[in-house]
Amino acid sequence: MHKLLLLGVTLALTSLAPPTYKTYYNQRFGYRIDYPADLRPQPEAGNGDGRRFVSADGQTVLSAYAGYNVLDEGLAADRRIARQSWQKKHATITLDQLTRTGYVLSGQLQGTIFYEKTVLKNNTLTTFLWEYPATRKAAMDAVIQHTVQTLQPSVAGDD
């Protein structure tokens, strides 16, 4: 009986353990971001701007990419375009925040939560986008916070 109880406690604690992380470094734009080690890296995009990381069940996805700020109209314009893209998909936006260095958009689309953060540095936009089932929100909050804290935006354009 005690062994069974100990096994149950061990399994419960294991499921509460924080994930381990790996770091993705993008050669073309020079940004880096941590991602949970249990996500499967997909092939890098053909143009070398980033890649996706997908859970075993395919329901949780992290996309990381960068691109030059060709519009050069400021962060407010970039944020407006991103927001309009979500609205065209009929997403409900619950967070729309312009920051000193970028913007954050978050909300839901058909039971899936999205969290998109973009940082502007050296005229380059570095973005990561999480998409995951709303039922995983509690577990994903800490993962997203880790991603926010470990993103090192593009160094493209640095001398």
Beta strands, then each sheet from edge to edge (+ up, - down):
strand 1: 21-25
strand 2: 32-36
strand 3: 40-41
strand 4: 50-54
strand 5: 61-68
strand 6: 92-98
strand 7: 102-109
strand 8: 112-121
strand 9: 124-133
sheet 1: 1+ 2-
sheet 2: 3+ 4- 5+ 9- 8+ 7- 6+
end
